[in-house]
Amino acid sequence: MADESASEDADRSDDAPSLLGRSLYGGVLAYMAVDGFKNNDKRVAVAEEKGVPMPDLLVPFVTGMLFVANLGIVLWRLPRAAAGALVVFFLGTTPAIHDFWTMEGKERHGNKINFLKNLALLGGAVVFLDAASGGDEGSESDAVAESDGDGEGHDGERGRDGDGEGHDGDGEGRDG
């Protein structure tokens, strides 16, 4: 069963829409990473100004992490690790570097746009993390939808908590 699931995930990751979406997403990340490497000194100075610890080490490290994680998403190799690294990257850098709420004028406007762009990219990373983790397979709603009423899934599996009920195991059903 695990082999079937792995092959289904591989098939889904290579279909045209998935590959196109990952390539478009990856193009943006690749641009960001290459720009980060080219402008490392400027990025280190900004990080230092913002109080980021060890900016000389951290900035090139997270830029490299962005580049490698991007490759993982585009090529769909170690996608869970790649997407997780992107989530960490965007959760760390977005509020620390694009703190528009502390700024005025054009600087505020530019950083607000970059903050929002990073939020959108974070959302994409979360979607990729979900896809790499098997999506919502095994969720309670799936278990209920697949049940034939005997508390077992369509293939005879017990509910997630092992009680055959297909819910949280409190014996009271969904509403109770």
GROMACS elastic network, one bead per residue, 0.5 to 0.9 nm:
[ bonds ]
;  ai    aj funct       b0    kb
    1     4     6  0.51388   500
    1     5     6  0.63407   500
    1     6     6  0.87398   500
    2     5     6  0.50766   500
    2     6     6  0.61783   500
    2     7     6  0.86271   500
    3     6     6  0.50991   500
    3     7     6  0.61708   500
    3     8     6  0.85656   500
    4     7     6  0.51850   500
    4     8     6  0.61239   500
    4     9     6  0.86615   500
    5     8     6  0.50620   500
    5     9     6  0.62215   500
    5    10     6  0.86438   500
    5   134     6  0.85488   500
    6     9     6  0.51424   500
    6    10     6  0.62340   500
    6    11     6  0.86380   500
    7    11     6  0.60812   500
    7    12     6  0.85766   500
    8    11     6  0.50252   500
    8    12     6  0.61716   500
    8    13     6  0.85914   500
    9    12     6  0.51224   500
    9    13     6  0.61115   500
    9    14     6  0.87532   500
    9   131     6  0.83852   500
    9   132     6  0.78921   500
    9   134     6  0.75051   500
   10    13     6  0.51068   500
   10    14     6  0.63805   500
   10    15     6  0.89582   500
   10    76     6  0.83448   500
   11    14     6  0.54143   500
   11    15     6  0.65723   500
   12    15     6  0.55022   500
   12    18     6  0.72214   500
   13    16     6  0.85115   500
   13    17     6  0.88506   500
   13    18     6  0.57332   500
   13    19     6  0.66699   500
   13    75     6  0.89811   500
   13    76     6  0.68457   500
   13   131     6  0.89445   500
   14    17     6  0.83824   500
   14    18     6  0.64658   500
   14    19     6  0.58113   500
   14    76     6  0.84234   500
   15    18     6  0.55404   500
   15    19     6  0.61359   500
   15    20     6  0.85736   500
   16    19     6  0.51606   500
   16    20     6  0.59366   500
   16    21     6  0.84519   500
   17    20     6  0.50688   500
   17    21     6  0.59747   500
   17    22     6  0.84795   500
   18    21     6  0.51426   500
   18    22     6  0.60706   500
   18    23     6  0.84384   500
   19    22     6  0.51823   500
   19    23     6  0.59943   500
   19    24     6  0.86031   500
   19    74     6  0.72173   500
   19    75     6  0.84131   500
   19    76     6  0.88921   500
   20    23     6  0.50600   500
   20    24     6  0.61568   500
   20    25     6  0.85424   500
   20    74     6  0.89960   500
   21    24     6  0.52301   500
   21    25     6  0.61112   500
   21    26     6  0.83169   500
   21    74     6  0.87254   500
   22    25     6  0.50885   500
   22    26     6  0.57463   500
   22    27     6  0.83871   500
   22    70     6  0.89633   500
   22    73     6  0.64025   500
   22    74     6  0.50639   500
   22    75     6  0.82605   500
   22    76     6  0.85094   500
   22   128     6  0.88581   500
   23    27     6  0.59319   500
   23    28     6  0.87469   500
   23    73     6  0.84076   500
   23    74     6  0.55352   500
   23    75     6  0.86703   500
   24    27     6  0.51101   500
   24    28     6  0.67088   500
   24    29     6  0.89246   500
   24    74     6  0.87451   500
   25    28     6  0.54976   500
   25    29     6  0.65461   500
   25    30     6  0.87591   500
   25    70     6  0.83846   500
   25    73     6  0.86763   500
   25    74     6  0.80137   500
   25   121     6  0.79423   500
   25   124     6  0.79832   500
   26    30     6  0.58706   500
   26    31     6  0.84281   500
   26    70     6  0.55212   500
   26    71     6  0.72950   500
   26    73     6  0.70931   500
   26    74     6  0.58219   500
   27    30     6  0.50777   500
   27    31     6  0.61645   500
   27    32     6  0.86079   500
   27    70     6  0.84678   500
   27    74     6  0.88121   500
   28    31     6  0.52063   500
   28    32     6  0.62731   500
   28    33     6  0.87338   500
   29    33     6  0.61026   500
   29    34     6  0.85685   500
   29    66     6  0.70166   500
   29    67     6  0.70691   500
   29    69     6  0.89958   500
   29    70     6  0.61511   500
   29   121     6  0.87198   500
   30    33     6  0.51007   500
   30    34     6  0.60439   500
   30    35     6  0.83484   500
   30    66     6  0.79513   500
   30    67     6  0.60994   500
   30    70     6  0.66874   500
   30    71     6  0.83418   500
   31    34     6  0.52844   500
   31    35     6  0.59612   500
   31    36     6  0.83830   500
   32    35     6  0.51746   500
   32    36     6  0.60208   500
   32    37     6  0.87409   500
   32    63     6  0.83388   500
   32    66     6  0.82290   500
   32    67     6  0.83731   500
   33    37     6  0.62767   500
   33    38     6  0.86549   500
   33    63     6  0.55132   500
   33    64     6  0.71351   500
   33    65     6  0.87493   500
   33    66     6  0.61066   500
   33    67     6  0.54057   500
   33    70     6  0.88864   500
   34    37     6  0.51206   500
   34    38     6  0.61905   500
   34    39     6  0.85616   500
   34    63     6  0.82440   500
   34    67     6  0.77647   500
   35    38     6  0.50500   500
   35    39     6  0.60071   500
   35    40     6  0.81754   500
   36    39     6  0.51904   500
   36    40     6  0.55366   500
   36    42     6  0.88038   500
   36    43     6  0.69895   500
   36    59     6  0.84435   500
   36    60     6  0.78877   500
   36    63     6  0.61656   500
   36    64     6  0.89701   500
   37    40     6  0.50698   500
   37    41     6  0.87337   500
   37    43     6  0.89106   500
   37    60     6  0.70603   500
   37    63     6  0.68759   500
   37    64     6  0.82322   500
   38    41     6  0.83568   500
   39    42     6  0.54327   500
   39    43     6  0.62335   500
   39    44     6  0.86683   500
   40    43     6  0.50283   500
   40    44     6  0.60059   500
   40    45     6  0.85604   500
   40    56     6  0.89227   500
   40    59     6  0.73383   500
   40    60     6  0.68851   500
   40    63     6  0.88146   500
   41    44     6  0.51039   500
   41    45     6  0.62161   500
   41    46     6  0.87187   500
   41    56     6  0.85222   500
   42    45     6  0.51053   500
   42    46     6  0.62817   500
   42    47     6  0.86389   500
   43    46     6  0.51225   500
   43    47     6  0.60994   500
   43    48     6  0.84846   500
   43    55     6  0.85501   500
   43    59     6  0.69275   500
   43    60     6  0.89091   500
   44    47     6  0.50704   500
   44    48     6  0.60102   500
   44    49     6  0.85199   500
   44    52     6  0.89932   500
   44    55     6  0.54149   500
   44    56     6  0.59716   500
   44    57     6  0.87534   500
   44    58     6  0.84358   500
   44    59     6  0.60073   500
   44    60     6  0.82909   500
   45    48     6  0.50421   500
   45    49     6  0.61045   500
   45    50     6  0.86095   500
   45    55     6  0.78429   500
   45    56     6  0.87620   500
   46    49     6  0.50120   500
   46    50     6  0.61944   500
   46    51     6  0.87257   500
   46    52     6  0.87811   500
   46    55     6  0.88537   500
   46    97     6  0.76593   500
   47    50     6  0.50188   500
   47    51     6  0.63090   500
   47    52     6  0.51961   500
   47    53     6  0.81540   500
   47    54     6  0.89203   500
   47    55     6  0.58953   500
   47    56     6  0.89056   500
   47    59     6  0.75170   500
   47    96     6  0.82285   500
   47    97     6  0.68636   500
   48    51     6  0.51299   500
   48    52     6  0.55261   500
   48    53     6  0.73521   500
   48    54     6  0.79061   500
   48    55     6  0.58093   500
   48    56     6  0.84575   500
   49    52     6  0.76061   500
   50    96     6  0.70447   500
   50    97     6  0.68129   500
   51    55     6  0.84995   500
   51    96     6  0.86152   500
   52    55     6  0.58903   500
   52    58     6  0.82734   500
   52    96     6  0.76953   500
   52    97     6  0.88092   500
   53    56     6  0.87520   500
   53    57     6  0.88567   500
   53    58     6  0.75680   500
   54    57     6  0.56222   500
   54    58     6  0.58789   500
   54    59     6  0.83081   500
   55    59     6  0.54268   500
   55    60     6  0.82604   500
   56    59     6  0.61693   500
   56    60     6  0.71728   500
   56    61     6  0.89603   500
   57    60     6  0.60212   500
   57    61     6  0.62015   500
   57    62     6  0.88262   500
   58    62     6  0.60509   500
   58    63     6  0.84301   500
   59    62     6  0.54119   500
   59    63     6  0.61177   500
   59    64     6  0.85908   500
   60    64     6  0.60547   500
   60    65     6  0.84737   500
   61    64     6  0.51515   500
   61    65     6  0.61182   500
   61    66     6  0.86303   500
   62    66     6  0.60277   500
   62    67     6  0.85444   500
   62    89     6  0.67776   500
   62    93     6  0.88865   500
   63    66     6  0.50398   500
   63    67     6  0.63042   500
   63    68     6  0.87507   500
   63    89     6  0.88459   500
   64    67     6  0.50125   500
   64    68     6  0.61228   500
   64    69     6  0.83657   500
   65    68     6  0.52626   500
   65    69     6  0.58537   500
   65    70     6  0.82810   500
   65    82     6  0.87581   500
   65    85     6  0.70083   500
   65    86     6  0.79160   500
   65    89     6  0.77892   500
   66    69     6  0.52404   500
   66    70     6  0.59767   500
   66    71     6  0.87315   500
   66    82     6  0.87887   500
   66    85     6  0.75539   500
   66    86     6  0.65062   500
   66    89     6  0.70452   500
   67    70     6  0.51514   500
   67    71     6  0.65139   500
   67    72     6  0.88932   500
   68    71     6  0.51464   500
   68    72     6  0.63788   500
   68    73     6  0.88690   500
   68    82     6  0.75592   500
   69    73     6  0.63514   500
   69    74     6  0.87331   500
   69    78     6  0.89551   500
   69    79     6  0.82259   500
   69    81     6  0.76780   500
   69    83     6  0.67385   500
   69    84     6  0.84801   500
   69    85     6  0.62761   500
   69    86     6  0.63830   500
   70    73     6  0.52101   500
   70    74     6  0.62088   500
   70    75     6  0.84986   500
   70    82     6  0.69777   500
   70    83     6  0.82996   500
   70    86     6  0.78905   500
   71    74     6  0.51705   500
   71    75     6  0.58590   500
   71    76     6  0.78034   500
   71    77     6  0.78635   500
   71    82     6  0.80172   500
   72    75     6  0.53779   500
   72    76     6  0.52993   500
   72    78     6  0.60039   500
   72    79     6  0.56570   500
   72    80     6  0.87756   500
   72    81     6  0.80682   500
   72    82     6  0.52760   500
   72    83     6  0.79337   500
   73    77     6  0.67375   500
   73    78     6  0.79516   500
   73    79     6  0.55926   500
   73    80     6  0.87026   500
   73    82     6  0.61269   500
   73    83     6  0.68044   500
   73   125     6  0.89145   500
   73   128     6  0.76934   500
   74    77     6  0.80243   500
   74    79     6  0.88363   500
   75    78     6  0.88877   500
   75    79     6  0.84115   500
   76    79     6  0.52576   500
   76    82     6  0.86040   500
   76   132     6  0.86282   500
   77    80     6  0.85479   500
   77    81     6  0.88328   500
   77    82     6  0.79249   500
   78    81     6  0.55672   500
   78    82     6  0.61563   500
   78    83     6  0.86550   500
   78   132     6  0.83823   500
   79    83     6  0.58468   500
   79    84     6  0.82187   500
   79   128     6  0.74654   500
   79   129     6  0.71589   500
   79   131     6  0.86089   500
   79   132     6  0.55877   500
   79   133     6  0.85693   500
   80    83     6  0.52661   500
   80    84     6  0.59333   500
   80    85     6  0.84831   500
   80   128     6  0.76623   500
   80   129     6  0.54209   500
   80   130     6  0.81378   500
   80   131     6  0.83110   500
   80   132     6  0.50718   500
   80   133     6  0.64002   500
   81    84     6  0.50252   500
   81    85     6  0.60450   500
   81    86     6  0.86229   500
   81   129     6  0.81773   500
   81   132     6  0.88447   500
   82    85     6  0.51548   500
   82    86     6  0.63528   500
   82    87     6  0.87735   500
   82   125     6  0.87303   500
   82   128     6  0.88790   500
   82   129     6  0.81285   500
   83    86     6  0.50227   500
   83    87     6  0.62292   500
   83    88     6  0.86819   500
   83   124     6  0.88431   500
   83   125     6  0.52796   500
   83   126     6  0.69779   500
   83   127     6  0.85183   500
   83   128     6  0.59128   500
   83   130     6  0.87767   500
   83   132     6  0.80038   500
   84    87     6  0.50483   500
   84    88     6  0.62720   500
   84    89     6  0.85495   500
   84   125     6  0.74403   500
   84   126     6  0.78772   500
   84   128     6  0.87997   500
   84   129     6  0.63211   500
   85    88     6  0.50950   500
   85    89     6  0.60402   500
   85    90     6  0.86660   500
   85   125     6  0.88012   500
   86    90     6  0.60992   500
   86    91     6  0.83848   500
   86   121     6  0.86576   500
   86   122     6  0.72134   500
   86   125     6  0.60407   500
   86   126     6  0.85533   500
   87    90     6  0.53427   500
   87    91     6  0.59828   500
   87    92     6  0.84623   500
   87   121     6  0.88215   500
   87   122     6  0.58515   500
   87   123     6  0.84394   500
   87   125     6  0.58537   500
   87   126     6  0.66578   500
   87   129     6  0.84554   500
   88    91     6  0.51552   500
   88    92     6  0.60223   500
   88    93     6  0.84631   500
   88   122     6  0.89313   500
   89    92     6  0.53402   500
   89    93     6  0.59835   500
   89    94     6  0.80982   500
   89   122     6  0.86341   500
   90    93     6  0.52905   500
   90    94     6  0.54152   500
   90    95     6  0.84202   500
   90   118     6  0.64377   500
   90   119     6  0.75009   500
   90   121     6  0.77008   500
   90   122     6  0.57917   500
   90   125     6  0.88523   500
   91    94     6  0.59357   500
   91    95     6  0.71593   500
   91    96     6  0.87758   500
   91   118     6  0.89305   500
   91   119     6  0.86559   500
   91   122     6  0.75227   500
   92    95     6  0.66854   500
   92    96     6  0.64831   500
   92    97     6  0.86126   500
   93    96     6  0.51759   500
   93    97     6  0.55958   500
   93    98     6  0.75854   500
   93   118     6  0.87932   500
   94    97     6  0.56935   500
   94    98     6  0.54895   500
   94    99     6  0.75929   500
   94   114     6  0.81307   500
   94   115     6  0.58231   500
   94   116     6  0.87638   500
   94   118     6  0.62621   500
   94   119     6  0.75891   500
   95    98     6  0.55025   500
   95    99     6  0.53794   500
   95   100     6  0.85786   500
   95   115     6  0.73386   500
   96    99     6  0.60966   500
   97   100     6  0.86462   500
   97   111     6  0.83491   500
   97   115     6  0.85369   500
   98   101     6  0.86185   500
   98   108     6  0.87444   500
   98   110     6  0.87537   500
   98   111     6  0.50397   500
   98   112     6  0.68309   500
   98   113     6  0.88315   500
   98   114     6  0.66438   500
   98   115     6  0.54271   500
   99   102     6  0.59814   500
   99   103     6  0.74782   500
   99   108     6  0.82443   500
   99   111     6  0.69053   500
   99   112     6  0.76911   500
   99   115     6  0.76286   500
  100   103     6  0.52372   500
  100   104     6  0.78615   500
  100   107     6  0.75421   500
  100   109     6  0.72695   500
  100   110     6  0.80397   500
  100   111     6  0.51712   500
  100   112     6  0.52589   500
  100   113     6  0.88968   500
  100   115     6  0.76412   500
  101   104     6  0.80736   500
  101   108     6  0.70262   500
  101   111     6  0.89107   500
  101   112     6  0.80320   500
  102   108     6  0.76375   500
  103   106     6  0.86575   500
  103   107     6  0.63245   500
  103   109     6  0.85212   500
  103   111     6  0.84856   500
  104   107     6  0.61023   500
  104   109     6  0.77875   500
  105   108     6  0.53476   500
  105   109     6  0.63653   500
  105   110     6  0.88398   500
  106   110     6  0.60671   500
  106   111     6  0.84695   500
  107   110     6  0.52916   500
  107   111     6  0.61357   500
  107   112     6  0.84312   500
  108   111     6  0.52973   500
  108   112     6  0.59545   500
  108   113     6  0.86571   500
  109   112     6  0.51120   500
  109   113     6  0.63386   500
  109   114     6  0.87829   500
  110   113     6  0.52517   500
  110   114     6  0.63645   500
  110   115     6  0.86019   500
  111   115     6  0.58844   500
  111   116     6  0.84841   500
  112   116     6  0.61473   500
  112   117     6  0.85070   500
  113   116     6  0.51870   500
  113   117     6  0.60784   500
  113   118     6  0.85625   500
  114   118     6  0.60453   500
  114   119     6  0.85093   500
  115   118     6  0.51671   500
  115   119     6  0.62457   500
  115   120     6  0.88093   500
  116   120     6  0.63193   500
  116   121     6  0.86526   500
  117   120     6  0.51660   500
  117   121     6  0.62878   500
  117   122     6  0.85839   500
  118   122     6  0.59405   500
  118   123     6  0.84715   500
  119   123     6  0.61790   500
  119   124     6  0.86744   500
  120   124     6  0.63712   500
  120   125     6  0.87271   500
  121   125     6  0.62259   500
  121   126     6  0.86730   500
  122   126     6  0.62449   500
  122   127     6  0.87032   500
  123   126     6  0.50894   500
  123   127     6  0.63389   500
  123   128     6  0.87266   500
  124   127     6  0.50575   500
  124   128     6  0.62382   500
  124   129     6  0.85595   500
  125   128     6  0.50258   500
  125   129     6  0.60466   500
  125   130     6  0.85601   500
  126   130     6  0.61547   500
  126   131     6  0.85945   500
  127   130     6  0.50700   500
  127   131     6  0.61745   500
  127   132     6  0.85676   500
  127   135     6  0.85204   500
  128   132     6  0.59762   500
  128   133     6  0.84126   500
  128   135     6  0.89778   500
  129   132     6  0.50958   500
  129   133     6  0.60818   500
  129   134     6  0.87338   500
  129   135     6  0.83083   500
  130   133     6  0.50488   500
  130   134     6  0.63883   500
  130   136     6  0.74851   500
  131   134     6  0.52366   500
  131   136     6  0.83575   500
  132   135     6  0.70365   500
  133   136     6  0.83434   500
  133   137     6  0.88571   500
  134   137     6  0.59821   500
  134   138     6  0.89785   500
  135   138     6  0.88687   500
  136   139     6  0.55853   500
  136   142     6  0.80446   500
  137   140     6  0.89538   500
  137   142     6  0.69722   500
  137   143     6  0.87761   500
  138   141     6  0.81831   500
  138   142     6  0.61464   500
  138   143     6  0.63336   500
  138   160     6  0.75709   500
  139   142     6  0.52860   500
  139   143     6  0.63196   500
  139   144     6  0.87837   500
  139   160     6  0.84777   500
  140   143     6  0.50290   500
  140   144     6  0.62002   500
  140   145     6  0.85537   500
  140   159     6  0.85548   500
  140   160     6  0.78051   500
  140   166     6  0.67960   500
  140   167     6  0.63965   500
  140   168     6  0.84418   500
  141   144     6  0.51668   500
  141   145     6  0.60564   500
  141   146     6  0.85268   500
  141   166     6  0.89026   500
  141   167     6  0.89308   500
  142   145     6  0.50513   500
  142   146     6  0.60065   500
  142   147     6  0.84623   500
  143   146     6  0.52413   500
  143   147     6  0.60912   500
  143   151     6  0.89150   500
  143   152     6  0.81522   500
  143   153     6  0.61160   500
  143   154     6  0.86588   500
  143   159     6  0.70772   500
  143   160     6  0.80578   500
  143   166     6  0.60651   500
  143   167     6  0.83116   500
  144   147     6  0.51609   500
  144   148     6  0.84165   500
  144   149     6  0.83364   500
  144   151     6  0.81681   500
  144   152     6  0.87780   500
  144   153     6  0.77059   500
  144   159     6  0.88816   500
  144   166     6  0.61124   500
  144   167     6  0.79149   500
  145   148     6  0.82285   500
  145   153     6  0.86040   500
  146   149     6  0.89302   500
  146   152     6  0.84069   500
  146   153     6  0.55441   500
  146   154     6  0.55160   500
  146   155     6  0.88166   500
  147   150     6  0.69201   500
  147   151     6  0.63132   500
  147   152     6  0.56627   500
  147   154     6  0.55228   500
  147   155     6  0.88807   500
  147   156     6  0.89505   500
  147   166     6  0.79507   500
  148   151     6  0.73272   500
  148   152     6  0.70539   500
  148   153     6  0.69780   500
  148   154     6  0.64380   500
  149   152     6  0.73046   500
  149   153     6  0.87122   500
  150   153     6  0.82505   500
  150   164     6  0.78158   500
  150   165     6  0.79972   500
  151   157     6  0.88650   500
  151   158     6  0.69628   500
  151   159     6  0.66738   500
  151   163     6  0.82927   500
  151   166     6  0.56195   500
  151   167     6  0.89055   500
  152   155     6  0.76421   500
  152   156     6  0.53896   500
  152   157     6  0.54453   500
  152   159     6  0.61145   500
  152   164     6  0.56016   500
  152   165     6  0.72197   500
  152   166     6  0.69744   500
  153   156     6  0.52520   500
  153   157     6  0.50832   500
  153   158     6  0.64194   500
  153   159     6  0.70765   500
  153   164     6  0.86643   500
  153   166     6  0.80050   500
  154   157     6  0.72966   500
  157   160     6  0.86366   500
  157   162     6  0.87216   500
  157   164     6  0.80377   500
  158   161     6  0.77823   500
  158   162     6  0.53764   500
  158   163     6  0.66472   500
  158   165     6  0.75803   500
  158   166     6  0.73156   500
  159   162     6  0.51341   500
  159   163     6  0.60220   500
  159   165     6  0.56008   500
  159   167     6  0.68387   500
  159   168     6  0.87497   500
  159   169     6  0.86508   500
  160   163     6  0.77672   500
  160   164     6  0.79238   500
  160   165     6  0.84928   500
  160   166     6  0.63899   500
  160   167     6  0.74267   500
  160   168     6  0.80305   500
  160   169     6  0.88902   500
  161   164     6  0.76554   500
  161   165     6  0.81780   500
  161   166     6  0.76110   500
  161   167     6  0.76024   500
  161   168     6  0.67857   500
  161   169     6  0.64696   500
  162   165     6  0.78298   500
  162   166     6  0.83215   500
  162   169     6  0.82678   500
  163   166     6  0.75431   500
  163   167     6  0.86572   500
  163   168     6  0.89904   500
  163   169     6  0.63829   500
  164   167     6  0.84212   500
  164   169     6  0.84528   500
  165   168     6  0.78976   500
  165   169     6  0.64727   500
  165   171     6  0.75483   500
  165   173     6  0.79964   500
  166   169     6  0.75956   500
  166   173     6  0.87645   500
  167   170     6  0.78034   500
  167   171     6  0.83336   500
  167   172     6  0.89595   500
  167   173     6  0.66999   500
  167   174     6  0.67227   500
  168   171     6  0.79810   500
  168   172     6  0.89311   500
  168   173     6  0.80766   500
  168   174     6  0.80988   500
  169   172     6  0.78382   500
  169   173     6  0.80980   500
  170   173     6  0.72971   500
  170   176     6  0.83375   500
  171   176     6  0.84698   500
  172   175     6  0.72625   500
  173   176     6  0.56770   500
